Amino acid sequence: MPTNSDIVERLYQTISGRKGGDPETSYTAKLFSRGRGKIAQKVGEESVETVIAALSETPERVISESADLLYHLLVLWADCGIAPADVWAELERRQGVSGIAEKNARPR
């Protein structure tokens, strides 16, 4: 059975493969063709929809909106040249570090 990171990696590879594709036949290719600003906007929209679902809708809606958010975040990562493994490494680096200490250590 595939792990969650395997599923994310497979989806990321599919998304990455759509770069330069036909925007008439692929929503992902259409997002790439519209540029990073539009991709980032979609991440923001999906974030808000996830928050709204969490506050006033069913768990199933939160799941659905979360999947949309993760998909659009992966598109953004691909556009920025960031692989899921890069994010996993950062999460691993932060593991066991106080969230307050980690945040205070960030450059301002």
Biopython code that builds the backbone (N, CA, C, O; Angstrom):
import numpy as np
from Bio.PDB.StructureBuilder import StructureBuilder

atoms = [
    (1, "MET", "N", (0.842, -1.183, 0.000)),
    (1, "MET", "CA", (0.000, 0.000, 0.000)),
    (1, "MET", "C", (0.892, 1.253, 0.000)),
    (1, "MET", "O", (1.836, 1.337, 0.786)),
    (2, "PRO", "N", (0.598, 2.222, -0.874)),
    (2, "PRO", "CA", (1.434, 3.416, -0.937)),
    (2, "PRO", "C", (1.275, 4.275, 0.322)),
    (2, "PRO", "O", (0.207, 4.323, 0.933)),
    (3, "THR", "N", (2.355, 4.943, 0.685)),
    (3, "THR", "CA", (2.305, 5.854, 1.825)),
    (3, "THR", "C", (1.754, 7.200, 1.358)),
    (3, "THR", "O", (1.647, 7.469, 0.162)),
    (4, "ASN", "N", (1.413, 8.027, 2.329)),
    (4, "ASN", "CA", (0.903, 9.353, 1.986)),
    (4, "ASN", "C", (1.925, 10.143, 1.184)),
    (4, "ASN", "O", (1.566, 10.835, 0.231)),
    (5, "SER", "N", (3.210, 10.047, 1.566)),
    (5, "SER", "CA", (4.216, 10.785, 0.814)),
    (5, "SER", "C", (4.373, 10.228, -0.603)),
    (5, "SER", "O", (4.701, 10.975, -1.525)),
    (6, "ASP", "N", (4.140, 8.917, -0.787)),
    (6, "ASP", "CA", (4.173, 8.338, -2.135)),
    (6, "ASP", "C", (3.058, 8.933, -2.997)),
    (6, "ASP", "O", (3.273, 9.255, -4.165)),
    (7, "ILE", "N", (1.879, 9.075, -2.418)),
    (7, "ILE", "CA", (0.737, 9.638, -3.147)),
    (7, "ILE", "C", (1.040, 11.074, -3.537)),
    (7, "ILE", "O", (0.788, 11.476, -4.673)),
    (8, "VAL", "N", (1.580, 11.849, -2.604)),
    (8, "VAL", "CA", (1.928, 13.235, -2.889)),
    (8, "VAL", "C", (3.007, 13.295, -3.961)),
    (8, "VAL", "O", (2.928, 14.124, -4.867)),
    (9, "GLU", "N", (4.005, 12.437, -3.872)),
    (9, "GLU", "CA", (5.085, 12.427, -4.861)),
    (9, "GLU", "C", (4.560, 12.075, -6.255)),
    (9, "GLU", "O", (4.949, 12.703, -7.240)),
    (10, "ARG", "N", (3.685, 11.080, -6.342)),
    (10, "ARG", "CA", (3.110, 10.707, -7.645)),
    (10, "ARG", "C", (2.299, 11.855, -8.225)),
    (10, "ARG", "O", (2.405, 12.151, -9.415)),
    (11, "LEU", "N", (1.490, 12.504, -7.392)),
    (11, "LEU", "CA", (0.707, 13.638, -7.863)),
    (11, "LEU", "C", (1.625, 14.767, -8.315)),
    (11, "LEU", "O", (1.379, 15.399, -9.343)),
    (12, "TYR", "N", (2.686, 15.021, -7.547)),
    (12, "TYR", "CA", (3.657, 16.065, -7.905)),
    (12, "TYR", "C", (4.288, 15.759, -9.267)),
    (12, "TYR", "O", (4.446, 16.661, -10.090)),
    (13, "GLN", "N", (4.646, 14.509, -9.507)),
    (13, "GLN", "CA", (5.250, 14.132, -10.789)),
    (13, "GLN", "C", (4.256, 14.351, -11.934)),
    (13, "GLN", "O", (4.639, 14.824, -13.004)),
    (14, "THR", "N", (3.002, 14.014, -11.715)),
    (14, "THR", "CA", (1.970, 14.250, -12.731)),
    (14, "THR", "C", (1.834, 15.739, -13.000)),
    (14, "THR", "O", (1.791, 16.168, -14.153)),
    (15, "ILE", "N", (1.767, 16.530, -11.925)),
    (15, "ILE", "CA", (1.650, 17.989, -12.054)),
    (15, "ILE", "C", (2.851, 18.542, -12.812)),
    (15, "ILE", "O", (2.688, 19.317, -13.754)),
    (16, "SER", "N", (4.047, 18.151, -12.410)),
    (16, "SER", "CA", (5.271, 18.639, -13.066)),
    (16, "SER", "C", (5.275, 18.297, -14.553)),
    (16, "SER", "O", (5.746, 19.081, -15.377)),
    (17, "GLY", "N", (4.756, 17.141, -14.884)),
    (17, "GLY", "CA", (4.700, 16.709, -16.269)),
    (17, "GLY", "C", (3.743, 17.520, -17.130)),
    (17, "GLY", "O", (3.787, 17.439, -18.358)),
    (18, "ARG", "N", (2.889, 18.291, -16.498)),
    (18, "ARG", "CA", (1.925, 19.111, -17.242)),
    (18, "ARG", "C", (2.478, 20.493, -17.590)),
    (18, "ARG", "O", (1.850, 21.242, -18.338)),
    (19, "LYS", "N", (3.661, 20.833, -17.046)),
    (19, "LYS", "CA", (4.278, 22.117, -17.394)),
    (19, "LYS", "C", (4.503, 22.158, -18.892)),
    (19, "LYS", "O", (5.045, 21.216, -19.469)),
    (20, "GLY", "N", (4.096, 23.225, -19.512)),
    (20, "GLY", "CA", (4.262, 23.364, -20.954)),
    (20, "GLY", "C", (3.242, 22.585, -21.760)),
    (20, "GLY", "O", (3.304, 22.557, -22.989)),
    (21, "GLY", "N", (2.290, 21.945, -21.064)),
    (21, "GLY", "CA", (1.246, 21.205, -21.753)),
    (21, "GLY", "C", (0.200, 22.131, -22.354)),
    (21, "GLY", "O", (0.294, 23.354, -22.253)),
    (22, "ASP", "N", (-0.776, 21.532, -22.967)),
    (22, "ASP", "CA", (-1.841, 22.276, -23.640)),
    (22, "ASP", "C", (-2.855, 22.778, -22.618)),
    (22, "ASP", "O", (-3.551, 21.980, -21.990)),
    (23, "PRO", "N", (-2.944, 24.104, -22.446)),
    (23, "PRO", "CA", (-3.895, 24.646, -21.478)),
    (23, "PRO", "C", (-5.358, 24.424, -21.873)),
    (23, "PRO", "O", (-6.260, 24.617, -21.057)),
    (24, "GLU", "N", (-5.587, 24.022, -23.114)),
    (24, "GLU", "CA", (-6.954, 23.739, -23.552)),
    (24, "GLU", "C", (-7.421, 22.358, -23.088)),
    (24, "GLU", "O", (-8.621, 22.092, -23.031)),
    (25, "THR", "N", (-6.475, 21.489, -22.758)),
    (25, "THR", "CA", (-6.852, 20.119, -22.393)),
    (25, "THR", "C", (-6.465, 19.739, -20.970)),
    (25, "THR", "O", (-6.819, 18.656, -20.504)),
    (26, "SER", "N", (-5.734, 20.625, -20.263)),
    (26, "SER", "CA", (-5.275, 20.306, -18.918)),
    (26, "SER", "C", (-5.425, 21.529, -18.014)),
    (26, "SER", "O", (-4.863, 22.589, -18.289)),
    (27, "TYR", "N", (-6.190, 21.368, -16.933)),
    (27, "TYR", "CA", (-6.349, 22.454, -15.964)),
    (27, "TYR", "C", (-4.996, 22.823, -15.364)),
    (27, "TYR", "O", (-4.707, 24.004, -15.168)),
    (28, "THR", "N", (-4.174, 21.831, -15.074)),
    (28, "THR", "CA", (-2.851, 22.089, -14.508)),
    (28, "THR", "C", (-1.999, 22.899, -15.474)),
    (28, "THR", "O", (-1.363, 23.873, -15.072)),
    (29, "ALA", "N", (-1.980, 22.509, -16.735)),
    (29, "ALA", "CA", (-1.229, 23.267, -17.747)),
    (29, "ALA", "C", (-1.767, 24.686, -17.853)),
    (29, "ALA", "O", (-1.000, 25.629, -18.046)),
    (30, "LYS", "N", (-3.076, 24.844, -17.728)),
    (30, "LYS", "CA", (-3.689, 26.171, -17.772)),
    (30, "LYS", "C", (-3.191, 27.023, -16.607)),
    (30, "LYS", "O", (-2.880, 28.200, -16.788)),
    (31, "LEU", "N", (-3.116, 26.434, -15.414)),
    (31, "LEU", "CA", (-2.589, 27.174, -14.264)),
    (31, "LEU", "C", (-1.146, 27.615, -14.526)),
    (31, "LEU", "O", (-0.803, 28.777, -14.307)),
    (32, "PHE", "N", (-0.310, 26.696, -14.988)),
    (32, "PHE", "CA", (1.081, 27.045, -15.289)),
    (32, "PHE", "C", (1.153, 28.171, -16.317)),
    (32, "PHE", "O", (1.978, 29.076, -16.192)),
    (33, "SER", "N", (0.292, 28.117, -17.330)),
    (33, "SER", "CA", (0.343, 29.127, -18.394)),
    (33, "SER", "C", (-0.079, 30.501, -17.894)),
    (33, "SER", "O", (0.291, 31.517, -18.482)),
    (34, "ARG", "N", (-0.845, 30.538, -16.821)),
    (34, "ARG", "CA", (-1.326, 31.819, -16.289)),
    (34, "ARG", "C", (-0.323, 32.464, -15.339)),
    (34, "ARG", "O", (-0.470, 33.632, -14.976)),
    (35, "GLY", "N", (0.693, 31.710, -14.936)),
    (35, "GLY", "CA", (1.773, 32.284, -14.152)),
    (35, "GLY", "C", (1.649, 32.087, -12.651)),
    (35, "GLY", "O", (0.597, 31.722, -12.125)),
    (36, "ARG", "N", (2.760, 32.341, -11.988)),
    (36, "ARG", "CA", (2.868, 32.109, -10.547)),
    (36, "ARG", "C", (1.869, 32.931, -9.740)),
    (36, "ARG", "O", (1.348, 32.455, -8.732)),
    (37, "GLY", "N", (1.598, 34.153, -10.169)),
    (37, "GLY", "CA", (0.637, 34.981, -9.446)),
    (37, "GLY", "C", (-0.733, 34.331, -9.377)),
    (37, "GLY", "O", (-1.371, 34.329, -8.324)),
    (38, "LYS", "N", (-1.187, 33.781, -10.488)),
    (38, "LYS", "CA", (-2.501, 33.121, -10.523)),
    (38, "LYS", "C", (-2.470, 31.838, -9.700)),
    (38, "LYS", "O", (-3.433, 31.515, -9.004)),
    (39, "ILE", "N", (-1.366, 31.114, -9.784)),
    (39, "ILE", "CA", (-1.241, 29.890, -8.992)),
    (39, "ILE", "C", (-1.295, 30.233, -7.507)),
    (39, "ILE", "O", (-2.010, 29.580, -6.747)),
    (40, "ALA", "N", (-0.553, 31.243, -7.091)),
    (40, "ALA", "CA", (-0.553, 31.660, -5.688)),
    (40, "ALA", "C", (-1.940, 32.131, -5.266)),
    (40, "ALA", "O", (-2.373, 31.862, -4.146)),
    (41, "GLN", "N", (-2.626, 32.821, -6.141)),
    (41, "GLN", "CA", (-3.997, 33.265, -5.848)),
    (41, "GLN", "C", (-4.901, 32.067, -5.595)),
    (41, "GLN", "O", (-5.714, 32.085, -4.672)),
    (42, "LYS", "N", (-4.762, 31.029, -6.411)),
    (42, "LYS", "CA", (-5.575, 29.820, -6.221)),
    (42, "LYS", "C", (-5.263, 29.153, -4.886)),
    (42, "LYS", "O", (-6.171, 28.644, -4.228)),
    (43, "VAL", "N", (-3.988, 29.148, -4.472)),
    (43, "VAL", "CA", (-3.637, 28.591, -3.167)),
    (43, "VAL", "C", (-4.355, 29.382, -2.079)),
    (43, "VAL", "O", (-4.902, 28.797, -1.144)),
    (44, "GLY", "N", (-4.356, 30.692, -2.194)),
    (44, "GLY", "CA", (-5.056, 31.535, -1.226)),
    (44, "GLY", "C", (-6.547, 31.265, -1.199)),
    (44, "GLY", "O", (-7.137, 31.152, -0.125)),
    (45, "GLU", "N", (-7.163, 31.159, -2.365)),
    (45, "GLU", "CA", (-8.600, 30.885, -2.445)),
    (45, "GLU", "C", (-8.933, 29.541, -1.800)),
    (45, "GLU", "O", (-9.893, 29.428, -1.037)),
    (46, "GLU", "N", (-8.132, 28.531, -2.114)),
    (46, "GLU", "CA", (-8.398, 27.200, -1.549)),
    (46, "GLU", "C", (-8.158, 27.184, -0.037)),
    (46, "GLU", "O", (-8.835, 26.461, 0.694)),
    (47, "SER", "N", (-7.199, 27.980, 0.427)),
    (47, "SER", "CA", (-6.964, 28.088, 1.873)),
    (47, "SER", "C", (-8.200, 28.649, 2.568)),
    (47, "SER", "O", (-8.640, 28.124, 3.590)),
    (48, "VAL", "N", (-8.748, 29.707, 2.009)),
    (48, "VAL", "CA", (-9.943, 30.325, 2.590)),
    (48, "VAL", "C", (-11.110, 29.341, 2.557)),
    (48, "VAL", "O", (-11.846, 29.227, 3.537)),
    (49, "GLU", "N", (-11.287, 28.636, 1.454)),
    (49, "GLU", "CA", (-12.378, 27.665, 1.357)),
    (49, "GLU", "C", (-12.213, 26.545, 2.383)),
    (49, "GLU", "O", (-13.202, 26.047, 2.921)),
    (50, "THR", "N", (-10.974, 26.150, 2.653)),
    (50, "THR", "CA", (-10.712, 25.123, 3.663)),
    (50, "THR", "C", (-11.073, 25.646, 5.049)),
    (50, "THR", "O", (-11.682, 24.928, 5.843)),
    (51, "VAL", "N", (-10.709, 26.872, 5.342)),
    (51, "VAL", "CA", (-11.046, 27.477, 6.640)),
    (51, "VAL", "C", (-12.561, 27.574, 6.805)),
    (51, "VAL", "O", (-13.095, 27.231, 7.860)),
    (52, "ILE", "N", (-13.244, 28.034, 5.777)),
    (52, "ILE", "CA", (-14.705, 28.156, 5.848)),
    (52, "ILE", "C", (-15.334, 26.790, 6.085)),
    (52, "ILE", "O", (-16.239, 26.657, 6.909)),
    (53, "ALA", "N", (-14.865, 25.786, 5.374)),
    (53, "ALA", "CA", (-15.397, 24.427, 5.554)),
    (53, "ALA", "C", (-15.153, 23.946, 6.977)),
    (53, "ALA", "O", (-16.025, 23.311, 7.571)),
    (54, "ALA", "N", (-13.978, 24.239, 7.533)),
    (54, "ALA", "CA", (-13.649, 23.800, 8.894)),
    (54, "ALA", "C", (-14.556, 24.457, 9.927)),
    (54, "ALA", "O", (-14.878, 23.861, 10.955)),
    (55, "LEU", "N", (-14.959, 25.675, 9.648)),
    (55, "LEU", "CA", (-15.762, 26.415, 10.618)),
    (55, "LEU", "C", (-17.260, 26.150, 10.516)),
    (55, "LEU", "O", (-17.986, 26.305, 11.498)),
    (56, "SER", "N", (-17.730, 25.750, 9.328)),
    (56, "SER", "CA", (-19.184, 25.682, 9.184)),
    (56, "SER", "C", (-19.724, 24.531, 8.349)),
    (56, "SER", "O", (-20.921, 24.481, 8.068)),
    (57, "GLU", "N", (-18.859, 23.606, 7.951)),
    (57, "GLU", "CA", (-19.340, 22.536, 7.089)),
    (57, "GLU", "C", (-18.950, 21.171, 7.650)),
    (57, "GLU", "O", (-18.400, 21.069, 8.747)),
    (58, "THR", "N", (-19.239, 20.147, 6.894)),
    (58, "THR", "CA", (-19.020, 18.770, 7.339)),
    (58, "THR", "C", (-17.548, 18.382, 7.214)),
    (58, "THR", "O", (-16.799, 19.012, 6.468)),
    (59, "PRO", "N", (-17.136, 17.348, 7.942)),
    (59, "PRO", "CA", (-15.769, 16.845, 7.771)),
    (59, "PRO", "C", (-15.470, 16.457, 6.317)),
    (59, "PRO", "O", (-14.343, 16.631, 5.854)),
    (60, "GLU", "N", (-16.458, 15.940, 5.605)),
    (60, "GLU", "CA", (-16.259, 15.565, 4.204)),
    (60, "GLU", "C", (-15.886, 16.789, 3.357)),
    (60, "GLU", "O", (-15.043, 16.688, 2.466)),
    (61, "ARG", "N", (-16.508, 17.942, 3.631)),
    (61, "ARG", "CA", (-16.177, 19.169, 2.901)),
    (61, "ARG", "C", (-14.766, 19.636, 3.257)),
    (61, "ARG", "O", (-14.038, 20.131, 2.396)),
    (62, "VAL", "N", (-14.382, 19.479, 4.516)),
    (62, "VAL", "CA", (-13.021, 19.853, 4.920)),
    (62, "VAL", "C", (-12.019, 18.974, 4.174)),
    (62, "VAL", "O", (-10.991, 19.460, 3.703)),
    (63, "ILE", "N", (-12.318, 17.694, 4.069)),
    (63, "ILE", "CA", (-11.452, 16.773, 3.329)),
    (63, "ILE", "C", (-11.347, 17.200, 1.872)),
    (63, "ILE", "O", (-10.248, 17.269, 1.323)),
    (64, "SER", "N", (-12.470, 17.482, 1.249)),
    (64, "SER", "CA", (-12.485, 17.876, -0.158)),
    (64, "SER", "C", (-11.712, 19.175, -0.387)),
    (64, "SER", "O", (-10.906, 19.269, -1.313)),
    (65, "GLU", "N", (-11.955, 20.154, 0.444)),
    (65, "GLU", "CA", (-11.254, 21.431, 0.302)),
    (65, "GLU", "C", (-9.767, 21.278, 0.608)),
    (65, "GLU", "O", (-8.932, 21.933, -0.017)),
    (66, "SER", "N", (-9.434, 20.420, 1.563)),
    (66, "SER", "CA", (-8.021, 20.173, 1.876)),
    (66, "SER", "C", (-7.308, 19.547, 0.690)),
    (66, "SER", "O", (-6.165, 19.895, 0.394)),
    (67, "ALA", "N", (-7.978, 18.623, 0.010)),
    (67, "ALA", "CA", (-7.385, 18.006, -1.184)),
    (67, "ALA", "C", (-7.155, 19.052, -2.267)),
    (67, "ALA", "O", (-6.117, 19.047, -2.929)),
    (68, "ASP", "N", (-8.133, 19.959, -2.452)),
    (68, "ASP", "CA", (-7.957, 21.042, -3.427)),
    (68, "ASP", "C", (-6.778, 21.926, -3.047)),
    (68, "ASP", "O", (-5.983, 22.319, -3.901)),
    (69, "LEU", "N", (-6.671, 22.234, -1.760)),
    (69, "LEU", "CA", (-5.569, 23.078, -1.278)),
    (69, "LEU", "C", (-4.221, 22.401, -1.523)),
    (69, "LEU", "O", (-3.287, 23.036, -2.013)),
    (70, "LEU", "N", (-4.117, 21.121, -1.187)),
    (70, "LEU", "CA", (-2.857, 20.405, -1.400)),
    (70, "LEU", "C", (-2.485, 20.345, -2.879)),
    (70, "LEU", "O", (-1.322, 20.525, -3.240)),
    (71, "TYR", "N", (-3.468, 20.095, -3.724)),
    (71, "TYR", "CA", (-3.208, 20.065, -5.170)),
    (71, "TYR", "C", (-2.630, 21.403, -5.641)),
    (71, "TYR", "O", (-1.600, 21.432, -6.315)),
    (72, "HIS", "N", (-3.290, 22.507, -5.287)),
    (72, "HIS", "CA", (-2.823, 23.815, -5.738)),
    (72, "HIS", "C", (-1.469, 24.173, -5.123)),
    (72, "HIS", "O", (-0.657, 24.845, -5.759)),
    (73, "LEU", "N", (-1.226, 23.729, -3.896)),
    (73, "LEU", "CA", (0.080, 23.952, -3.275)),
    (73, "LEU", "C", (1.167, 23.195, -4.041)),
    (73, "LEU", "O", (2.266, 23.714, -4.237)),
    (74, "LEU", "N", (0.862, 21.978, -4.469)),
    (74, "LEU", "CA", (1.819, 21.210, -5.266)),
    (74, "LEU", "C", (2.096, 21.880, -6.609)),
    (74, "LEU", "O", (3.227, 21.857, -7.093)),
    (75, "VAL", "N", (1.076, 22.473, -7.209)),
    (75, "VAL", "CA", (1.292, 23.220, -8.458)),
    (75, "VAL", "C", (2.242, 24.388, -8.190)),
    (75, "VAL", "O", (3.157, 24.644, -8.973)),
    (76, "LEU", "N", (2.022, 25.091, -7.086)),
    (76, "LEU", "CA", (2.897, 26.203, -6.730)),
    (76, "LEU", "C", (4.326, 25.730, -6.494)),
    (76, "LEU", "O", (5.274, 26.348, -6.977)),
    (77, "TRP", "N", (4.482, 24.641, -5.756)),
    (77, "TRP", "CA", (5.824, 24.087, -5.533)),
    (77, "TRP", "C", (6.498, 23.783, -6.859)),
    (77, "TRP", "O", (7.655, 24.145, -7.072)),
    (78, "ALA", "N", (5.776, 23.118, -7.748)),
    (78, "ALA", "CA", (6.355, 22.749, -9.047)),
    (78, "ALA", "C", (6.762, 23.990, -9.824)),
    (78, "ALA", "O", (7.813, 24.003, -10.466)),
    (79, "ASP", "N", (5.946, 25.026, -9.774)),
    (79, "ASP", "CA", (6.271, 26.248, -10.477)),
    (79, "ASP", "C", (7.512, 26.919, -9.895)),
    (79, "ASP", "O", (8.277, 27.556, -10.620)),
    (80, "CYS", "N", (7.707, 26.775, -8.587)),
    (80, "CYS", "CA", (8.868, 27.369, -7.900)),
    (80, "CYS", "C", (10.100, 26.471, -7.937)),
    (80, "CYS", "O", (11.169, 26.872, -7.476)),
    (81, "GLY", "N", (9.965, 25.259, -8.478)),
    (81, "GLY", "CA", (11.080, 24.321, -8.511)),
    (81, "GLY", "C", (11.349, 23.669, -7.165)),
    (81, "GLY", "O", (12.476, 23.264, -6.877)),
    (82, "ILE", "N", (10.321, 23.568, -6.349)),
    (82, "ILE", "CA", (10.435, 22.954, -5.021)),
    (82, "ILE", "C", (9.810, 21.567, -5.080)),
    (82, "ILE", "O", (8.656, 21.420, -5.484)),
    (83, "ALA", "N", (10.565, 20.553, -4.680)),
    (83, "ALA", "CA", (10.063, 19.179, -4.641)),
    (83, "ALA", "C", (9.473, 18.893, -3.262)),
    (83, "ALA", "O", (9.896, 19.495, -2.275)),
    (84, "PRO", "N", (8.509, 17.987, -3.181)),
    (84, "PRO", "CA", (7.981, 17.625, -1.865)),
    (84, "PRO", "C", (9.076, 17.239, -0.878)),
    (84, "PRO", "O", (8.980, 17.562, 0.306)),
    (85, "ALA", "N", (10.115, 16.551, -1.349)),
    (85, "ALA", "CA", (11.211, 16.147, -0.464)),
    (85, "ALA", "C", (11.879, 17.348, 0.203)),
    (85, "ALA", "O", (12.377, 17.235, 1.323)),
    (86, "ASP", "N", (11.894, 18.498, -0.477)),
    (86, "ASP", "CA", (12.457, 19.713, 0.115)),
    (86, "ASP", "C", (11.635, 20.153, 1.327)),
    (86, "ASP", "O", (12.182, 20.571, 2.348)),
    (87, "VAL", "N", (10.332, 20.051, 1.194)),
    (87, "VAL", "CA", (9.441, 20.444, 2.294)),
    (87, "VAL", "C", (9.518, 19.414, 3.413)),
    (87, "VAL", "O", (9.525, 19.777, 4.590)),
    (88, "TRP", "N", (9.576, 18.126, 3.057)),
    (88, "TRP", "CA", (9.686, 17.088, 4.085)),
    (88, "TRP", "C", (10.975, 17.285, 4.886)),
    (88, "TRP", "O", (10.983, 17.110, 6.105)),
    (89, "ALA", "N", (12.063, 17.649, 4.201)),
    (89, "ALA", "CA", (13.337, 17.873, 4.889)),
    (89, "ALA", "C", (13.226, 19.043, 5.870)),
    (89, "ALA", "O", (13.769, 18.983, 6.973)),
    (90, "GLU", "N", (12.537, 20.083, 5.477)),
    (90, "GLU", "CA", (12.357, 21.226, 6.375)),
    (90, "GLU", "C", (11.500, 20.837, 7.583)),
    (90, "GLU", "O", (11.788, 21.242, 8.709)),
    (91, "LEU", "N", (10.455, 20.057, 7.343)),
    (91, "LEU", "CA", (9.628, 19.591, 8.464)),
    (91, "LEU", "C", (10.437, 18.713, 9.409)),
    (91, "LEU", "O", (10.312, 18.812, 10.630)),
    (92, "GLU", "N", (11.270, 17.852, 8.826)),
    (92, "GLU", "CA", (12.116, 16.992, 9.655)),
    (92, "GLU", "C", (13.110, 17.825, 10.471)),
    (92, "GLU", "O", (13.364, 17.531, 11.639)),
    (93, "ARG", "N", (13.666, 18.859, 9.849)),
    (93, "ARG", "CA", (14.596, 19.730, 10.554)),
    (93, "ARG", "C", (13.920, 20.388, 11.765)),
    (93, "ARG", "O", (14.545, 20.590, 12.806)),
    (94, "ARG", "N", (12.651, 20.711, 11.608)),
    (94, "ARG", "CA", (11.916, 21.388, 12.675)),
    (94, "ARG", "C", (11.403, 20.437, 13.751)),
    (94, "ARG", "O", (11.047, 20.869, 14.847)),
    (95, "GLN", "N", (11.366, 19.146, 13.438)),
    (95, "GLN", "CA", (10.818, 18.179, 14.383)),
    (95, "GLN", "C", (11.600, 18.219, 15.695)),
    (95, "GLN", "O", (12.831, 18.205, 15.702)),
    (96, "GLY", "N", (10.870, 18.269, 16.790)),
    (96, "GLY", "CA", (11.490, 18.287, 18.104)),
    (96, "GLY", "C", (11.952, 19.664, 18.546)),
    (96, "GLY", "O", (12.490, 19.824, 19.641)),
    (97, "VAL", "N", (11.741, 20.665, 17.688)),
    (97, "VAL", "CA", (12.099, 22.043, 18.038)),
    (97, "VAL", "C", (10.825, 22.758, 18.443)),
    (97, "VAL", "O", (9.804, 22.664, 17.762)),
    (98, "SER", "N", (10.889, 23.464, 19.543)),
    (98, "SER", "CA", (9.731, 24.238, 19.988)),
    (98, "SER", "C", (9.284, 25.170, 18.874)),
    (98, "SER", "O", (10.107, 25.853, 18.264)),
    (99, "GLY", "N", (7.989, 25.200, 18.608)),
    (99, "GLY", "CA", (7.457, 26.096, 17.585)),
    (99, "GLY", "C", (7.777, 27.545, 17.881)),
    (99, "GLY", "O", (8.047, 28.324, 16.967)),
    (100, "ILE", "N", (7.749, 27.909, 19.147)),
    (100, "ILE", "CA", (8.065, 29.285, 19.531)),
    (100, "ILE", "C", (9.550, 29.565, 19.285)),
    (100, "ILE", "O", (9.903, 30.609, 18.739)),
    (101, "ALA", "N", (10.417, 28.633, 19.689)),
    (101, "ALA", "CA", (11.850, 28.817, 19.477)),
    (101, "ALA", "C", (12.174, 28.873, 17.988)),
    (101, "ALA", "O", (12.970, 29.707, 17.557)),
    (102, "GLU", "N", (11.561, 27.987, 17.197)),
    (102, "GLU", "CA", (11.815, 27.963, 15.755)),
    (102, "GLU", "C", (11.388, 29.290, 15.124)),
    (102, "GLU", "O", (12.117, 29.856, 14.310)),
    (103, "LYS", "N", (10.224, 29.776, 15.495)),
    (103, "LYS", "CA", (9.732, 31.029, 14.915)),
    (103, "LYS", "C", (10.628, 32.197, 15.325)),
    (103, "LYS", "O", (10.912, 33.071, 14.506)),
    (104, "ASN", "N", (11.069, 32.222, 16.561)),
    (104, "ASN", "CA", (11.940, 33.299, 17.035)),
    (104, "ASN", "C", (13.310, 33.271, 16.369)),
    (104, "ASN", "O", (13.973, 34.305, 16.286)),
    (105, "ALA", "N", (13.744, 32.109, 15.893)),
    (105, "ALA", "CA", (15.054, 31.971, 15.256)),
    (105, "ALA", "C", (15.038, 32.398, 13.785)),
    (105, "ALA", "O", (16.095, 32.535, 13.170)),
    (106, "ARG", "N", (13.860, 32.605, 13.227)),
    (106, "ARG", "CA", (13.775, 33.009, 11.818)),
    (106, "ARG", "C", (14.291, 34.438, 11.648)),
    (106, "ARG", "O", (14.109, 35.287, 12.520)),
    (107, "PRO", "N", (14.943, 34.687, 10.498)),
    (107, "PRO", "CA", (15.388, 36.064, 10.223)),
    (107, "PRO", "C", (14.173, 36.977, 10.098)),
    (107, "PRO", "O", (13.125, 36.583, 9.586)),
    (108, "ARG", "N", (14.338, 38.167, 10.566)),
    (108, "ARG", "CA", (13.207, 39.134, 10.502)),
    (108, "ARG", "C", (13.401, 40.120, 9.418)),
    (108, "ARG", "O", (12.558, 40.996, 9.222)),
]
sb = StructureBuilder()
sb.init_structure("model")
sb.init_model(0)
sb.init_chain("A")
sb.init_seg("    ")
for serial, (resi, resn, name, xyz) in enumerate(atoms, 1):
    if name == "N":
        sb.init_residue(resn, " ", resi, " ")
    sb.init_atom(name, np.array(xyz, "f"), 0.0, 1.0, " ", f" {name:<3s}", serial, name[0])
structure = sb.get_structure()
